[in-house]
Protein backbone atom coordinates (compact mmCIF):
# COMPACT_ATOMS: atom_id res chain seq x y z
CA UNK A 1 0.00 0.00 0.00
CA UNK A 2 2.78 2.45 0.80
CA UNK A 3 4.24 2.04 -2.72
CA UNK A 4 1.01 3.26 -4.29
CA UNK A 5 1.00 6.36 -2.08
CA UNK A 6 4.65 7.04 -2.88
CA UNK A 7 4.02 6.64 -6.60
CA UNK A 8 1.01 8.93 -6.42
CA UNK A 9 2.97 11.49 -4.44
CA UNK A 10 5.85 11.29 -6.91
CA UNK A 11 3.47 11.69 -9.84
CA UNK A 12 1.82 14.65 -8.14
CA UNK A 13 5.23 16.23 -7.48
CA UNK A 14 6.22 15.80 -11.14
CA UNK A 15 2.95 17.32 -12.27
CA UNK A 16 3.45 20.32 -9.97
CA UNK A 17 7.03 20.79 -11.12
CA UNK A 18 6.65 20.21 -14.86
CA UNK A 19 2.95 20.81 -15.39
CA UNK A 20 2.03 20.19 -19.00
CA UNK A 21 3.82 20.33 -22.31
CA UNK A 22 4.44 23.78 -23.82
CA UNK A 23 2.26 25.03 -26.62
CA UNK A 24 3.10 23.66 -30.07
CA UNK A 25 5.16 26.00 -32.27
CA UNK A 26 4.14 26.21 -35.91
CA UNK A 27 6.77 25.54 -38.57
CA UNK A 28 6.22 29.00 -40.05
CA UNK A 29 7.20 30.53 -36.70
CA UNK A 30 10.45 28.51 -36.59
CA UNK A 31 11.75 29.69 -39.94
CA UNK A 32 12.92 33.10 -41.04
CA UNK A 33 13.17 34.35 -44.58
CA UNK A 34 15.93 36.84 -45.36
CA UNK A 35 16.82 38.31 -48.72
CA UNK A 36 20.32 37.68 -49.98
CA UNK A 37 22.46 40.61 -51.04
CA UNK A 38 23.05 41.54 -54.67
CA UNK A 39 26.47 39.86 -54.57
CA UNK A 40 24.89 36.56 -53.50
CA UNK A 41 26.53 36.61 -50.09
CA UNK A 42 30.01 36.81 -51.55
CA UNK A 43 31.15 39.52 -49.14
CA UNK A 44 33.87 37.15 -47.94
CA UNK A 45 36.14 36.26 -50.82
CA UNK A 46 37.70 32.83 -51.19
CA UNK A 47 41.45 32.70 -50.75
CA UNK A 48 42.77 29.37 -52.09
CA UNK A 49 46.27 29.97 -50.72
CA UNK A 50 45.01 30.53 -47.19
CA UNK A 51 42.35 27.82 -47.18
CA UNK A 52 44.73 25.27 -45.66
CA UNK A 53 44.74 27.33 -42.44
CA UNK A 54 41.23 26.14 -41.61
CA UNK A 55 41.93 22.42 -41.60
CA UNK A 56 43.71 20.40 -38.95
CA UNK A 57 46.10 17.79 -40.25
CA UNK A 58 48.40 15.68 -38.09
CA UNK A 59 51.00 15.44 -40.84
CA UNK A 60 50.99 19.22 -41.22
CA UNK A 61 51.21 19.71 -37.44
CA UNK A 62 54.24 17.39 -37.31
CA UNK A 63 55.88 19.15 -40.22
CA UNK A 64 55.89 16.10 -42.48
N, CA, C and O atoms as a Maestro MAE file, in Angstrom:
{
 s_m_m2io_version
 :::
 2.0.0
}

f_m_ct {
 s_m_title
 :::
 protein
 m_atom[256] {
  # First column is atom index #
  i_m_mmod_type
  r_m_x_coord
  r_m_y_coord
  r_m_z_coord
  i_m_residue_number
  s_m_chain_name
  s_m_pdb_residue_name
  s_m_pdb_atom_name
  i_m_atomic_number
  :::
  1 25 0.807 -1.189 0.000 1 A "UNK " " N  " 7
  2 3 0.000 0.000 0.000 1 A "UNK " " CA " 6
  3 2 0.855 1.260 0.000 1 A "UNK " " C  " 6
  4 15 0.501 2.246 -0.646 1 A "UNK " " O  " 8
  5 25 1.968 1.240 0.711 2 A "UNK " " N  " 7
  6 3 2.782 2.447 0.799 2 A "UNK " " CA " 6
  7 2 3.419 2.787 -0.551 2 A "UNK " " C  " 6
  8 15 3.688 3.957 -0.824 2 A "UNK " " O  " 8
  9 25 3.665 1.775 -1.405 3 A "UNK " " N  " 7
  10 3 4.245 2.043 -2.719 3 A "UNK " " CA " 6
  11 2 3.287 2.836 -3.596 3 A "UNK " " C  " 6
  12 15 3.710 3.707 -4.356 3 A "UNK " " O  " 8
  13 25 1.997 2.536 -3.491 4 A "UNK " " N  " 7
  14 3 1.012 3.263 -4.286 4 A "UNK " " CA " 6
  15 2 0.957 4.727 -3.871 4 A "UNK " " C  " 6
  16 15 0.848 5.612 -4.720 4 A "UNK " " O  " 8
  17 25 1.029 4.981 -2.585 5 A "UNK " " N  " 7
  18 3 0.995 6.356 -2.084 5 A "UNK " " CA " 6
  19 2 2.246 7.097 -2.522 5 A "UNK " " C  " 6
  20 15 2.175 8.262 -2.914 5 A "UNK " " O  " 8
  21 25 3.395 6.426 -2.456 6 A "UNK " " N  " 7
  22 3 4.652 7.042 -2.878 6 A "UNK " " CA " 6
  23 2 4.618 7.350 -4.370 6 A "UNK " " C  " 6
  24 15 5.051 8.421 -4.796 6 A "UNK " " O  " 8
  25 25 4.108 6.420 -5.158 7 A "UNK " " N  " 7
  26 3 4.015 6.637 -6.597 7 A "UNK " " CA " 6
  27 2 3.066 7.780 -6.896 7 A "UNK " " C  " 6
  28 15 3.354 8.613 -7.756 7 A "UNK " " O  " 8
  29 25 1.955 7.834 -6.211 8 A "UNK " " N  " 7
  30 3 1.010 8.925 -6.420 8 A "UNK " " CA " 6
  31 2 1.606 10.256 -5.991 8 A "UNK " " C  " 6
  32 15 1.392 11.273 -6.651 8 A "UNK " " O  " 8
  33 25 2.344 10.261 -4.906 9 A "UNK " " N  " 7
  34 3 2.974 11.487 -4.436 9 A "UNK " " CA " 6
  35 2 4.070 11.927 -5.415 9 A "UNK " " C  " 6
  36 15 4.238 13.118 -5.676 9 A "UNK " " O  " 8
  37 25 4.806 10.958 -5.947 10 A "UNK " " N  " 7
  38 3 5.851 11.290 -6.911 10 A "UNK " " CA " 6
  39 2 5.235 11.813 -8.196 10 A "UNK " " C  " 6
  40 15 5.751 12.761 -8.789 10 A "UNK " " O  " 8
  41 25 4.149 11.216 -8.630 11 A "UNK " " N  " 7
  42 3 3.467 11.687 -9.836 11 A "UNK " " CA " 6
  43 2 2.905 13.080 -9.618 11 A "UNK " " C  " 6
  44 15 2.968 13.925 -10.511 11 A "UNK " " O  " 8
  45 25 2.363 13.321 -8.451 12 A "UNK " " N  " 7
  46 3 1.825 14.649 -8.145 12 A "UNK " " CA " 6
  47 2 2.946 15.673 -8.088 12 A "UNK " " C  " 6
  48 15 2.763 16.803 -8.542 12 A "UNK " " O  " 8
  49 25 4.098 15.311 -7.545 13 A "UNK " " N  " 7
  50 3 5.231 16.232 -7.479 13 A "UNK " " CA " 6
  51 2 5.744 16.557 -8.877 13 A "UNK " " C  " 6
  52 15 6.084 17.704 -9.169 13 A "UNK " " O  " 8
  53 25 5.800 15.527 -9.756 14 A "UNK " " N  " 7
  54 3 6.222 15.795 -11.135 14 A "UNK " " CA " 6
  55 2 5.238 16.710 -11.842 14 A "UNK " " C  " 6
  56 15 5.637 17.603 -12.589 14 A "UNK " " O  " 8
  57 25 3.952 16.485 -11.606 15 A "UNK " " N  " 7
  58 3 2.947 17.318 -12.268 15 A "UNK " " CA " 6
  59 2 3.028 18.761 -11.784 15 A "UNK " " C  " 6
  60 15 2.844 19.688 -12.572 15 A "UNK " " O  " 8
  61 25 3.300 18.959 -10.505 16 A "UNK " " N  " 7
  62 3 3.447 20.316 -9.974 16 A "UNK " " CA " 6
  63 2 4.685 20.972 -10.544 16 A "UNK " " C  " 6
  64 15 4.659 22.155 -10.885 16 A "UNK " " O  " 8
  65 25 5.774 20.218 -10.653 17 A "UNK " " N  " 7
  66 3 7.032 20.793 -11.124 17 A "UNK " " CA " 6
  67 2 7.025 21.071 -12.621 17 A "UNK " " C  " 6
  68 15 7.428 22.147 -13.061 17 A "UNK " " O  " 8
  69 25 6.562 20.089 -13.404 18 A "UNK " " N  " 7
  70 3 6.649 20.212 -14.855 18 A "UNK " " CA " 6
  71 2 5.335 20.634 -15.497 18 A "UNK " " C  " 6
  72 15 5.341 21.168 -16.607 18 A "UNK " " O  " 8
  73 25 4.236 20.412 -14.841 19 A "UNK " " N  " 7
  74 3 2.949 20.812 -15.391 19 A "UNK " " CA " 6
  75 2 2.621 20.062 -16.665 19 A "UNK " " C  " 6
  76 15 2.590 18.832 -16.681 19 A "UNK " " O  " 8
  77 25 2.380 20.799 -17.721 20 A "UNK " " N  " 7
  78 3 2.033 20.192 -18.998 20 A "UNK " " CA " 6
  79 2 3.056 20.593 -20.051 20 A "UNK " " C  " 6
  80 15 3.944 21.409 -19.804 20 A "UNK " " O  " 8
  81 25 2.911 20.004 -21.222 21 A "UNK " " N  " 7
  82 3 3.819 20.331 -22.309 21 A "UNK " " CA " 6
  83 2 3.589 21.764 -22.783 21 A "UNK " " C  " 6
  84 15 2.474 22.274 -22.677 21 A "UNK " " O  " 8
  85 25 4.627 22.420 -23.303 22 A "UNK " " N  " 7
  86 3 4.441 23.781 -23.815 22 A "UNK " " CA " 6
  87 2 3.576 23.768 -25.075 22 A "UNK " " C  " 6
  88 15 3.370 22.722 -25.691 22 A "UNK " " O  " 8
  89 25 3.088 24.914 -25.435 23 A "UNK " " N  " 7
  90 3 2.263 25.031 -26.624 23 A "UNK " " CA " 6
  91 2 3.080 24.659 -27.854 23 A "UNK " " C  " 6
  92 15 4.284 24.908 -27.899 23 A "UNK " " O  " 8
  93 25 2.440 24.073 -28.836 24 A "UNK " " N  " 7
  94 3 3.102 23.656 -30.065 24 A "UNK " " CA " 6
  95 2 3.470 24.888 -30.890 24 A "UNK " " C  " 6
  96 15 2.671 25.816 -31.020 24 A "UNK " " O  " 8
  97 25 4.680 24.893 -31.445 25 A "UNK " " N  " 7
  98 3 5.157 26.002 -32.271 25 A "UNK " " CA " 6
  99 2 4.978 25.614 -33.729 25 A "UNK " " C  " 6
  100 15 5.399 24.537 -34.149 25 A "UNK " " O  " 8
  101 25 4.358 26.489 -34.491 26 A "UNK " " N  " 7
  102 3 4.144 26.206 -35.908 26 A "UNK " " CA " 6
  103 2 5.465 26.285 -36.660 26 A "UNK " " C  " 6
  104 15 6.381 26.999 -36.251 26 A "UNK " " O  " 8
  105 25 5.558 25.540 -37.770 27 A "UNK " " N  " 7
  106 3 6.774 25.535 -38.575 27 A "UNK " " CA " 6
  107 2 7.063 26.927 -39.130 27 A "UNK " " C  " 6
  108 15 8.223 27.330 -39.220 27 A "UNK " " O  " 8
  109 25 6.032 27.654 -39.498 28 A "UNK " " N  " 7
  110 3 6.215 28.999 -40.051 28 A "UNK " " CA " 6
  111 2 6.854 29.939 -39.029 28 A "UNK " " C  " 6
  112 15 7.560 30.875 -39.405 28 A "UNK " " O  " 8
  113 25 6.609 29.695 -37.741 29 A "UNK " " N  " 7
  114 3 7.203 30.529 -36.698 29 A "UNK " " CA " 6
  115 2 8.651 30.151 -36.411 29 A "UNK " " C  " 6
  116 15 9.381 30.934 -35.803 29 A "UNK " " O  " 8
  117 25 9.080 28.960 -36.839 30 A "UNK " " N  " 7
  118 3 10.447 28.511 -36.587 30 A "UNK " " CA " 6
  119 2 11.410 28.916 -37.698 30 A "UNK " " C  " 6
  120 15 12.625 28.839 -37.516 30 A "UNK " " O  " 8
  121 25 10.896 29.337 -38.823 31 A "UNK " " N  " 7
  122 3 11.754 29.690 -39.937 31 A "UNK " " CA " 6
  123 2 11.746 31.191 -40.163 31 A "UNK " " C  " 6
  124 15 10.785 31.879 -39.818 31 A "UNK " " O  " 8
  125 25 12.811 31.683 -40.737 32 A "UNK " " N  " 7
  126 3 12.924 33.101 -41.037 32 A "UNK " " CA " 6
  127 2 13.423 33.235 -42.467 32 A "UNK " " C  " 6
  128 15 14.358 32.552 -42.885 32 A "UNK " " O  " 8
  129 25 12.788 34.117 -43.197 33 A "UNK " " N  " 7
  130 3 13.172 34.353 -44.576 33 A "UNK " " CA " 6
  131 2 13.929 35.671 -44.635 33 A "UNK " " C  " 6
  132 15 13.442 36.700 -44.167 33 A "UNK " " O  " 8
  133 25 15.122 35.629 -45.212 34 A "UNK " " N  " 7
  134 3 15.927 36.835 -45.355 34 A "UNK " " CA " 6
  135 2 16.407 36.923 -46.792 34 A "UNK " " C  " 6
  136 15 16.814 35.921 -47.380 34 A "UNK " " O  " 8
  137 25 16.359 38.107 -47.348 35 A "UNK " " N  " 7
  138 3 16.820 38.310 -48.721 35 A "UNK " " CA " 6
  139 2 18.342 38.319 -48.766 35 A "UNK " " C  " 6
  140 15 19.002 38.894 -47.900 35 A "UNK " " O  " 8
  141 25 18.877 37.683 -49.777 36 A "UNK " " N  " 7
  142 3 20.323 37.684 -49.979 36 A "UNK " " CA " 6
  143 2 20.727 38.994 -50.639 36 A "UNK " " C  " 6
  144 15 19.922 39.633 -51.316 36 A "UNK " " O  " 8
  145 25 21.955 39.381 -50.439 37 A "UNK " " N  " 7
  146 3 22.456 40.608 -51.042 37 A "UNK " " CA " 6
  147 2 22.618 40.451 -52.542 37 A "UNK " " C  " 6
  148 15 22.500 39.349 -53.079 37 A "UNK " " O  " 8
  149 25 22.888 41.561 -53.214 38 A "UNK " " N  " 7
  150 3 23.047 41.544 -54.668 38 A "UNK " " CA " 6
  151 2 24.257 40.713 -55.090 38 A "UNK " " C  " 6
  152 15 24.273 40.155 -56.187 38 A "UNK " " O  " 8
  153 25 25.273 40.628 -54.224 39 A "UNK " " N  " 7
  154 3 26.472 39.858 -54.570 39 A "UNK " " CA " 6
  155 2 26.314 38.374 -54.254 39 A "UNK " " C  " 6
  156 15 27.255 37.600 -54.431 39 A "UNK " " O  " 8
  157 25 25.138 37.971 -53.791 40 A "UNK " " N  " 7
  158 3 24.895 36.559 -53.501 40 A "UNK " " CA " 6
  159 2 25.564 36.090 -52.231 40 A "UNK " " C  " 6
  160 15 25.808 34.894 -52.074 40 A "UNK " " O  " 8
  161 25 25.869 36.993 -51.323 41 A "UNK " " N  " 7
  162 3 26.527 36.610 -50.089 41 A "UNK " " CA " 6
  163 2 28.021 36.439 -50.246 41 A "UNK " " C  " 6
  164 15 28.659 35.816 -49.397 41 A "UNK " " O  " 8
  165 25 28.587 36.969 -51.294 42 A "UNK " " N  " 7
  166 3 30.014 36.811 -51.547 42 A "UNK " " CA " 6
  167 2 30.839 37.916 -50.923 42 A "UNK " " C  " 6
  168 15 31.880 38.285 -51.466 42 A "UNK " " O  " 8
  169 25 30.402 38.451 -49.798 43 A "UNK " " N  " 7
  170 3 31.147 39.521 -49.141 43 A "UNK " " CA " 6
  171 2 32.523 39.021 -48.690 43 A "UNK " " C  " 6
  172 15 33.490 39.782 -48.666 43 A "UNK " " O  " 8
  173 25 32.600 37.743 -48.337 44 A "UNK " " N  " 7
  174 3 33.870 37.151 -47.938 44 A "UNK " " CA " 6
  175 2 34.424 36.436 -49.159 44 A "UNK " " C  " 6
  176 15 33.813 35.495 -49.665 44 A "UNK " " O  " 8
  177 25 35.564 36.876 -49.623 45 A "UNK " " N  " 7
  178 3 36.145 36.259 -50.820 45 A "UNK " " CA " 6
  179 2 36.905 34.991 -50.448 45 A "UNK " " C  " 6
  180 15 37.391 34.848 -49.325 45 A "UNK " " O  " 8
  181 25 36.998 34.094 -51.386 46 A "UNK " " N  " 7
  182 3 37.699 32.833 -51.194 46 A "UNK " " CA " 6
  183 2 39.172 33.031 -51.501 46 A "UNK " " C  " 6
  184 15 39.533 33.562 -52.551 46 A "UNK " " O  " 8
  185 25 40.021 32.600 -50.577 47 A "UNK " " N  " 7
  186 3 41.454 32.698 -50.748 47 A "UNK " " CA " 6
  187 2 42.017 31.283 -50.807 47 A "UNK " " C  " 6
  188 15 42.197 30.659 -49.761 47 A "UNK " " O  " 8
  189 25 42.302 30.754 -52.003 48 A "UNK " " N  " 7
  190 3 42.766 29.367 -52.085 48 A "UNK " " CA " 6
  191 2 44.116 29.139 -51.413 48 A "UNK " " C  " 6
  192 15 44.381 28.031 -50.947 48 A "UNK " " O  " 8
  193 25 44.968 30.145 -51.349 49 A "UNK " " N  " 7
  194 3 46.273 29.965 -50.717 49 A "UNK " " CA " 6
  195 2 46.163 29.895 -49.202 49 A "UNK " " C  " 6
  196 15 46.982 29.249 -48.549 49 A "UNK " " O  " 8
  197 25 45.165 30.549 -48.643 50 A "UNK " " N  " 7
  198 3 45.013 30.534 -47.190 50 A "UNK " " CA " 6
  199 2 43.999 29.530 -46.703 50 A "UNK " " C  " 6
  200 15 43.750 29.454 -45.500 50 A "UNK " " O  " 8
  201 25 43.398 28.749 -47.598 51 A "UNK " " N  " 7
  202 3 42.352 27.817 -47.185 51 A "UNK " " CA " 6
  203 2 42.904 26.687 -46.323 51 A "UNK " " C  " 6
  204 15 42.162 26.121 -45.520 51 A "UNK " " O  " 8
  205 25 44.160 26.349 -46.461 52 A "UNK " " N  " 7
  206 3 44.733 25.272 -45.659 52 A "UNK " " CA " 6
  207 2 44.790 25.640 -44.181 52 A "UNK " " C  " 6
  208 15 44.933 24.750 -43.343 52 A "UNK " " O  " 8
  209 25 44.685 26.900 -43.839 53 A "UNK " " N  " 7
  210 3 44.742 27.329 -42.444 53 A "UNK " " CA " 6
  211 2 43.535 26.847 -41.645 53 A "UNK " " C  " 6
  212 15 43.594 26.799 -40.417 53 A "UNK " " O  " 8
  213 25 42.459 26.495 -42.309 54 A "UNK " " N  " 7
  214 3 41.229 26.144 -41.614 54 A "UNK " " CA " 6
  215 2 41.084 24.660 -41.357 54 A "UNK " " C  " 6
  216 15 40.090 24.242 -40.763 54 A "UNK " " O  " 8
  217 25 42.028 23.857 -41.776 55 A "UNK " " N  " 7
  218 3 41.934 22.424 -41.600 55 A "UNK " " CA " 6
  219 2 43.048 21.951 -40.678 55 A "UNK " " C  " 6
  220 15 44.171 22.452 -40.731 55 A "UNK " " O  " 8
  221 25 42.724 20.988 -39.838 56 A "UNK " " N  " 7
  222 3 43.708 20.405 -38.949 56 A "UNK " " CA " 6
  223 2 44.206 19.112 -39.566 56 A "UNK " " C  " 6
  224 15 43.417 18.252 -39.957 56 A "UNK " " O  " 8
  225 25 45.502 18.983 -39.648 57 A "UNK " " N  " 7
  226 3 46.099 17.792 -40.254 57 A "UNK " " CA " 6
  227 2 47.283 17.391 -39.389 57 A "UNK " " C  " 6
  228 15 48.164 18.210 -39.126 57 A "UNK " " O  " 8
  229 25 47.313 16.149 -38.948 58 A "UNK " " N  " 7
  230 3 48.405 15.678 -38.092 58 A "UNK " " CA " 6
  231 2 49.725 15.752 -38.820 58 A "UNK " " C  " 6
  232 15 50.727 16.142 -38.221 58 A "UNK " " O  " 8
  233 25 49.764 15.394 -40.089 59 A "UNK " " N  " 7
  234 3 51.000 15.444 -40.845 59 A "UNK " " CA " 6
  235 2 51.511 16.888 -40.953 59 A "UNK " " C  " 6
  236 15 52.714 17.134 -40.877 59 A "UNK " " O  " 8
  237 25 50.590 17.829 -41.128 60 A "UNK " " N  " 7
  238 3 50.991 19.219 -41.216 60 A "UNK " " CA " 6
  239 2 51.480 19.735 -39.859 60 A "UNK " " C  " 6
  240 15 52.443 20.497 -39.778 60 A "UNK " " O  " 8
  241 25 50.789 19.298 -38.789 61 A "UNK " " N  " 7
  242 3 51.210 19.706 -37.444 61 A "UNK " " CA " 6
  243 2 52.594 19.159 -37.096 61 A "UNK " " C  " 6
  244 15 53.349 19.813 -36.377 61 A "UNK " " O  " 8
  245 25 52.935 17.977 -37.593 62 A "UNK " " N  " 7
  246 3 54.236 17.389 -37.306 62 A "UNK " " CA " 6
  247 2 55.319 17.870 -38.271 62 A "UNK " " C  " 6
  248 15 56.496 17.551 -38.102 62 A "UNK " " O  " 8
  249 25 54.918 18.630 -39.272 63 A "UNK " " N  " 7
  250 3 55.881 19.152 -40.216 63 A "UNK " " CA " 6
  251 2 56.343 18.125 -41.225 63 A "UNK " " C  " 6
  252 15 57.460 18.222 -41.732 63 A "UNK " " O  " 8
  253 25 55.521 17.156 -41.526 64 A "UNK " " N  " 7
  254 3 55.891 16.102 -42.477 64 A "UNK " " CA " 6
  255 2 55.578 16.522 -43.887 64 A "UNK " " C  " 6
  256 15 55.821 15.763 -44.825 64 A "UNK " " O  " 8
  :::
 }
 m_bond[255] {
  # First column is bond index #
  i_m_from
  i_m_to
  i_m_order
  :::
  1 1 2 1
  2 2 3 1
  3 3 4 2
  4 3 5 1
  5 5 6 1
  6 6 7 1
  7 7 8 2
  8 7 9 1
  9 9 10 1
  10 10 11 1
  11 11 12 2
  12 11 13 1
  13 13 14 1
  14 14 15 1
  15 15 16 2
  16 15 17 1
  17 17 18 1
  18 18 19 1
  19 19 20 2
  20 19 21 1
  21 21 22 1
  22 22 23 1
  23 23 24 2
  24 23 25 1
  25 25 26 1
  26 26 27 1
  27 27 28 2
  28 27 29 1
  29 29 30 1
  30 30 31 1
  31 31 32 2
  32 31 33 1
  33 33 34 1
  34 34 35 1
  35 35 36 2
  36 35 37 1
  37 37 38 1
  38 38 39 1
  39 39 40 2
  40 39 41 1
  41 41 42 1
  42 42 43 1
  43 43 44 2
  44 43 45 1
  45 45 46 1
  46 46 47 1
  47 47 48 2
  48 47 49 1
  49 49 50 1
  50 50 51 1
  51 51 52 2
  52 51 53 1
  53 53 54 1
  54 54 55 1
  55 55 56 2
  56 55 57 1
  57 57 58 1
  58 58 59 1
  59 59 60 2
  60 59 61 1
  61 61 62 1
  62 62 63 1
  63 63 64 2
  64 63 65 1
  65 65 66 1
  66 66 67 1
  67 67 68 2
  68 67 69 1
  69 69 70 1
  70 70 71 1
  71 71 72 2
  72 71 73 1
  73 73 74 1
  74 74 75 1
  75 75 76 2
  76 75 77 1
  77 77 78 1
  78 78 79 1
  79 79 80 2
  80 79 81 1
  81 81 82 1
  82 82 83 1
  83 83 84 2
  84 83 85 1
  85 85 86 1
  86 86 87 1
  87 87 88 2
  88 87 89 1
  89 89 90 1
  90 90 91 1
  91 91 92 2
  92 91 93 1
  93 93 94 1
  94 94 95 1
  95 95 96 2
  96 95 97 1
  97 97 98 1
  98 98 99 1
  99 99 100 2
  100 99 101 1
  101 101 102 1
  102 102 103 1
  103 103 104 2
  104 103 105 1
  105 105 106 1
  106 106 107 1
  107 107 108 2
  108 107 109 1
  109 109 110 1
  110 110 111 1
  111 111 112 2
  112 111 113 1
  113 113 114 1
  114 114 115 1
  115 115 116 2
  116 115 117 1
  117 117 118 1
  118 118 119 1
  119 119 120 2
  120 119 121 1
  121 121 122 1
  122 122 123 1
  123 123 124 2
  124 123 125 1
  125 125 126 1
  126 126 127 1
  127 127 128 2
  128 127 129 1
  129 129 130 1
  130 130 131 1
  131 131 132 2
  132 131 133 1
  133 133 134 1
  134 134 135 1
  135 135 136 2
  136 135 137 1
  137 137 138 1
  138 138 139 1
  139 139 140 2
  140 139 141 1
  141 141 142 1
  142 142 143 1
  143 143 144 2
  144 143 145 1
  145 145 146 1
  146 146 147 1
  147 147 148 2
  148 147 149 1
  149 149 150 1
  150 150 151 1
  151 151 152 2
  152 151 153 1
  153 153 154 1
  154 154 155 1
  155 155 156 2
  156 155 157 1
  157 157 158 1
  158 158 159 1
  159 159 160 2
  160 159 161 1
  161 161 162 1
  162 162 163 1
  163 163 164 2
  164 163 165 1
  165 165 166 1
  166 166 167 1
  167 167 168 2
  168 167 169 1
  169 169 170 1
  170 170 171 1
  171 171 172 2
  172 171 173 1
  173 173 174 1
  174 174 175 1
  175 175 176 2
  176 175 177 1
  177 177 178 1
  178 178 179 1
  179 179 180 2
  180 179 181 1
  181 181 182 1
  182 182 183 1
  183 183 184 2
  184 183 185 1
  185 185 186 1
  186 186 187 1
  187 187 188 2
  188 187 189 1
  189 189 190 1
  190 190 191 1
  191 191 192 2
  192 191 193 1
  193 193 194 1
  194 194 195 1
  195 195 196 2
  196 195 197 1
  197 197 198 1
  198 198 199 1
  199 199 200 2
  200 199 201 1
  201 201 202 1
  202 202 203 1
  203 203 204 2
  204 203 205 1
  205 205 206 1
  206 206 207 1
  207 207 208 2
  208 207 209 1
  209 209 210 1
  210 210 211 1
  211 211 212 2
  212 211 213 1
  213 213 214 1
  214 214 215 1
  215 215 216 2
  216 215 217 1
  217 217 218 1
  218 218 219 1
  219 219 220 2
  220 219 221 1
  221 221 222 1
  222 222 223 1
  223 223 224 2
  224 223 225 1
  225 225 226 1
  226 226 227 1
  227 227 228 2
  228 227 229 1
  229 229 230 1
  230 230 231 1
  231 231 232 2
  232 231 233 1
  233 233 234 1
  234 234 235 1
  235 235 236 2
  236 235 237 1
  237 237 238 1
  238 238 239 1
  239 239 240 2
  240 239 241 1
  241 241 242 1
  242 242 243 1
  243 243 244 2
  244 243 245 1
  245 245 246 1
  246 246 247 1
  247 247 248 2
  248 247 249 1
  249 249 250 1
  250 250 251 1
  251 251 252 2
  252 251 253 1
  253 253 254 1
  254 254 255 1
  255 255 256 2
  :::
 }
}
